[in-house]
Amino acid sequence: MNPMASMPGFEAMKAQQEAFMKAMTGGMGAGWTAPGGGAAKPEAQKGEDLDDIKAQLADLQDKLSRMGK
C-alpha cells in the first residue's frame, strides 16, 4: 500500500506529473510503468507493433530506392 495514495489530490497530482513527463519526452515512455508495475504491453500487442514497424520500414526503403533512381 502506498501511503501517498490516501493523500487528498494525489490522483490529480499524479495525472499532472504523467502529462508533464509525456510532454517532455514526446510520448516516448507512454508504455513505461513504475518499478514493479509489471510489463508495459501484452506480448501480442508487441508483436503487432513490430509488424507495423516492419511495414513502415519497408515502405520507407521503397520510397528511398525510388528517390535514388
C-alpha positions as CSV (number, residue, x, y, z in Angstrom):
1,M,0.0,0.0,0.0
2,N,1.2,3.5,-0.9
3,P,0.6,6.0,1.9
4,M,0.6,8.8,-0.7
5,A,-2.4,7.3,-2.4
6,S,-4.6,8.4,0.6
7,M,-3.4,12.0,0.4
8,P,-6.1,14.4,-0.9
9,G,-5.4,15.5,-4.5
10,F,-2.9,12.7,-5.1
11,E,-4.6,11.4,-8.3
12,A,-4.7,14.9,-9.8
13,M,-1.0,15.4,-8.9
14,K,-0.2,12.0,-10.5
15,A,-2.1,12.8,-13.7
16,Q,-0.3,16.2,-13.9
17,Q,3.1,14.6,-13.5
18,E,2.3,12.0,-16.1
19,A,1.2,14.7,-18.6
20,F,4.4,16.7,-17.9
21,M,6.6,13.6,-18.5
22,K,4.7,12.8,-21.7
23,A,5.2,16.4,-22.9
24,M,8.9,16.4,-22.0
25,T,9.7,13.0,-23.6
26,G,7.5,13.4,-26.6
27,G,5.4,10.4,-25.5
28,M,8.4,8.0,-25.7
29,G,7.7,6.4,-22.4
30,A,3.9,6.0,-22.9
31,G,4.1,2.3,-22.1
32,W,6.5,2.5,-19.2
33,T,5.4,1.8,-15.7
34,A,6.8,2.5,-12.3
35,P,9.2,-0.1,-10.8
36,G,7.4,-3.3,-10.0
37,G,4.5,-2.2,-12.2
38,G,4.7,-5.2,-14.5
39,A,5.0,-5.4,-18.2
40,A,4.5,-2.3,-20.4
41,K,2.4,-4.1,-23.1
42,P,0.9,-7.6,-23.6
43,E,3.1,-9.8,-25.7
44,A,0.5,-10.0,-28.5
45,Q,0.5,-6.2,-28.9
46,K,4.3,-6.1,-29.0
47,G,4.2,-8.5,-32.0
48,E,1.6,-6.3,-33.7
49,D,3.7,-3.2,-33.1
50,L,6.7,-4.9,-34.6
51,D,4.8,-5.9,-37.7
52,D,3.6,-2.3,-38.1
53,I,7.2,-1.0,-37.8
54,K,8.5,-3.6,-40.3
55,A,5.8,-2.5,-42.8
56,Q,6.7,1.2,-42.3
57,L,10.4,0.4,-42.7
58,A,9.7,-1.5,-46.0
59,D,7.6,1.4,-47.2
60,L,10.4,3.9,-46.4
61,Q,13.0,1.7,-48.1
62,D,10.9,1.6,-51.2
63,K,10.5,5.4,-51.2
64,L,14.2,5.8,-50.8
65,S,15.0,3.4,-53.6
66,R,12.6,5.3,-55.9
67,M,14.3,8.6,-55.0
68,G,17.7,7.3,-55.8
69,K,16.7,6.5,-59.4
